[in-house]
Amino acid sequence: MGFYDVGVTAVTSLTPHLARITFAGPGLADFTDDGPDQRCKVFIPRPDGSQPNVPRGADWYQAWQQMPDGGRPTIRTYTIRRARPERCEVDIDFVLHGDLGPASAWACRAAIGDPLVIFGAYAEYNPPANAAWQLIAGDETALPAIAAIIERLPTSIVARVFIEVDDERDRLDIDATWLYRNSGQSLAAAIEAAELPADAPYAWVAGESSAVKAIRRHLVRDRGIPAGQVEFMGYWKRGESIDPA
């Protein structure tokens, strides 16, 4: 895990609300893959495009907290969709919602050559060997991790996958139960109503914080899945940011 100075080398539109941005930098030759859902911290450039002063070293977070208001760089957390250390590249998929957040505002305008600093990566996905099957669920913010998890699943593993997005335009080529928010469908309701195998799975659930917590309660309380076999991550919280400012 470390800091990487990178630059944009490609911007690819995946859906109306999802863009894949490819970054390259010589330091990425040392990038260590930590797992399919590996996340990194992204230090967002200032609105004028200039790079913020990013504290580094083992105590970087404490140093960041002590920086004065107005000089502290904005941090957001993203999943690394794919890493290619042999080419000194990583892909990060950004959910786009206009200027409603600093990361989206930057990603909507990202151009080849734009600099960025990332820190990472660390993963949560860690299924036990004795899990009978896997439940993988999330919203659009979890799409990169879900896609990476599915790519790495052994063919012997049965997975039930649920994905919630705004509408059909945001659908990717992933074999899953797709749920469309604008049609009144939701991840939590679909999982509660689903017929699932009786054996205990490993469950990986990520997305909006309150929905993820509700799904975990249902799986543990109503389905009887051991709490230790439910990995749940609130990637974002409705109305506010999970990350520090």
C-alpha positions in Angstrom: 0.0 0.0 0.0 1.4 3.4 -1.0 1.0 6.7 -2.8 1.0 6.9 -6.6 1.4 9.9 -8.8 -0.6 9.2 -11.9 -2.0 10.9 -15.0 -5.1 10.3 -17.0 -4.5 8.3 -20.2 -8.0 7.4 -21.3 -11.6 8.2 -20.4 -14.3 5.7 -21.5 -18.0 6.1 -21.2 -19.6 2.9 -19.9 -23.2 4.1 -19.3 -24.8 7.6 -19.0 -23.7 7.6 -15.3 -20.5 5.6 -15.3 -17.1 6.5 -16.8 -13.9 4.4 -16.7 -10.8 6.5 -16.3 -7.4 4.9 -16.9 -4.4 6.2 -15.0 -0.8 5.6 -15.6 2.4 6.3 -13.6 5.8 4.6 -13.2 5.2 4.0 -9.5 2.3 1.6 -10.4 4.9 -1.0 -11.5 5.0 -1.8 -7.7 1.3 -1.9 -7.3 0.2 -5.0 -5.2 -3.2 -6.5 -5.9 -5.0 -6.9 -2.6 -8.2 -8.5 -3.9 -11.1 -8.0 -6.4 -12.9 -5.3 -4.3 -9.7 -3.3 -3.6 -10.3 0.3 -2.8 -8.0 3.4 -2.9 -8.1 6.9 -1.7 -8.3 9.5 -4.4 -7.0 13.1 -3.7 -9.2 15.3 -5.8 -7.5 18.2 -7.7 -8.8 21.7 -7.0 -11.5 23.1 -9.2 -8.9 25.0 -11.2 -7.2 21.7 -11.9 -4.1 22.3 -9.7 -2.8 19.5 -7.5 -3.4 19.8 -3.8 -0.6 19.4 -1.2 -0.9 15.7 -0.3 0.7 14.7 3.0 2.6 11.4 2.7 4.3 8.9 5.0 3.0 6.5 7.6 1.2 9.3 9.5 -0.3 10.9 6.4 -3.9 10.9 7.8 -3.0 12.6 11.0 -1.1 15.2 9.0 -4.1 15.6 6.7 -6.4 16.2 9.7 -4.1 18.9 11.0 -4.0 20.9 7.7 -5.9 24.2 7.8 -9.4 24.5 6.2 -9.1 25.5 2.6 -5.7 23.9 2.3 -6.7 20.3 3.1 -7.1 18.2 -0.1 -10.5 16.5 -0.7 -10.4 12.7 -0.4 -12.8 10.2 -1.9 -12.7 6.4 -1.9 -13.0 4.4 -5.1 -12.7 0.8 -6.2 -9.8 -0.1 -8.6 -11.7 -1.9 -11.3 -8.5 -3.4 -12.8 -4.8 -3.0 -12.3 -2.1 -3.7 -14.8 1.2 -3.2 -13.0 3.1 -4.6 -15.9 1.9 -1.6 -17.9 1.9 0.8 -14.9 -1.9 1.3 -15.3 -5.1 1.2 -13.2 -8.7 1.7 -14.2 -11.1 3.4 -11.8 -14.8 3.6 -12.6 -16.5 6.9 -11.5 -20.2 7.3 -10.9 -21.2 10.5 -12.6 -23.8 12.8 -11.1 -22.8 16.2 -12.4 -21.4 18.8 -10.0 -23.1 17.4 -7.0 -19.8 16.2 -5.5 -16.1 17.1 -6.0 -15.1 13.7 -7.4 -18.0 13.6 -9.9 -17.3 17.2 -10.9 -13.7 16.3 -11.6 -14.5 13.1 -13.4 -17.0 14.7 -15.7 -14.3 17.0 -17.0 -11.3 14.6 -16.8 -9.0 14.8 -19.8 -5.9 13.0 -20.9 -2.9 14.3 -19.1 -4.7 15.4 -15.9 -2.7 14.6 -12.8 -4.0 12.8 -9.7 -2.7 11.2 -6.5 -4.1 7.9 -5.3 -3.3 5.9 -2.1 -4.0 2.2 -1.7 -5.1 -0.4 -2.1 -7.0 -2.5 0.4 -9.7 -5.2 0.0 -12.6 -6.6 2.1 -13.7 -9.6 0.0 -12.6 -12.7 1.8 -15.0 -15.7 1.5 -14.4 -18.7 3.8 -13.5 -22.0 2.0 -16.6 -23.7 3.4 -19.2 -21.2 2.1 -21.8 -23.2 0.1 -22.5 -20.4 -2.3 -22.0 -16.6 -2.5 -24.5 -13.7 -2.4 -23.0 -10.6 -4.2 -25.1 -7.4 -4.0 -24.7 -3.7 -4.5 -25.7 -0.5 -6.3 -23.9 1.4 -9.0 -21.1 2.4 -6.7 -20.3 -1.3 -6.1 -20.4 -2.2 -9.8 -16.6 -2.2 -10.3 -16.1 -4.4 -7.3 -19.0 -6.7 -8.3 -17.6 -7.1 -11.8 -14.1 -7.8 -10.5 -15.4 -10.4 -8.0 -17.4 -12.2 -10.7 -14.4 -12.3 -13.0 -12.3 -14.0 -10.4 -14.9 -16.5 -9.1 -14.0 -20.2 -9.7 -16.4 -21.9 -12.0 -17.3 -24.3 -9.1 -18.8 -21.4 -7.1 -22.5 -20.6 -7.4 -23.2 -16.9 -7.0 -26.5 -15.0 -6.8 -25.9 -11.4 -7.9 -28.2 -8.5 -7.3 -27.5 -5.0 -8.7 -29.6 -1.8 -8.2 -29.1 1.1 -10.7 -31.3 4.1 -11.8 -32.7 2.5 -15.0 -31.9 0.1 -17.9 -29.5 2.6 -19.4 -27.1 2.0 -16.5 -27.0 -1.8 -17.0 -23.7 -3.5 -17.8 -23.1 -6.9 -19.3 -23.1 -8.7 -16.0 -25.3 -11.8 -15.3 -27.3 -10.6 -12.4 -30.8 -9.7 -11.1 -31.0 -6.1 -12.2 -33.2 -3.7 -10.2 -34.2 -0.3 -11.5 -34.7 2.5 -8.9 -36.7 4.7 -11.2 -39.2 1.8 -11.5 -39.7 1.5 -7.8 -37.4 -1.5 -7.4 -34.8 -1.8 -4.6 -31.9 -4.0 -3.6 -33.2 -4.6 -0.1 -36.7 -5.5 -1.1 -35.5 -7.9 -3.9 -33.2 -9.8 -1.6 -35.9 -10.1 1.1 -38.3 -11.5 -1.5 -35.8 -13.8 -3.2 -35.7 -17.6 -3.0 -32.2 -18.3 -2.0 -30.4 -21.6 -1.3 -30.9 -22.9 2.2 -27.2 -23.5 2.9 -25.2 -20.6 4.5 -23.4 -18.5 1.9 -20.7 -15.9 2.1 -22.4 -12.6 1.5 -20.7 -9.4 0.1 -23.0 -6.4 0.1 -22.0 -2.8 -0.7 -23.7 0.5 -1.6 -25.8 3.1 0.2 -25.2 2.8 4.0 -28.8 2.4 5.2 -29.7 -0.1 2.5 -26.6 -2.2 3.2 -27.4 -2.2 7.0 -31.0 -3.3 6.3 -29.8 -6.2 4.1 -27.3 -7.3 6.7 -30.0 -7.4 9.4 -32.3 -9.4 7.1 -29.6 -11.9 6.2 -28.5 -12.5 9.8 -31.8 -12.2 11.6 -34.3 -13.6 9.1 -32.1 -15.9 7.0 -29.9 -17.2 9.9 -26.7 -16.5 8.1 -23.8 -16.2 10.6 -22.8 -12.6 11.0 -19.2 -13.4 10.4 -20.1 -14.6 6.9 -21.7 -11.3 5.9 -19.3 -8.6 4.6 -21.1 -5.3 4.3 -19.7 -1.9 3.3 -21.5 1.5 3.3 -19.9 3.1 0.2 -22.0 6.2 0.5 -24.7 7.7 2.7 -27.8 9.5 1.4 -27.4 13.2 1.8 -23.8 13.3 3.0 -20.3 11.9 2.3 -18.8 8.9 3.9 -15.4 10.2 3.4 -13.9 13.1 5.3 -14.3 16.5 3.6 
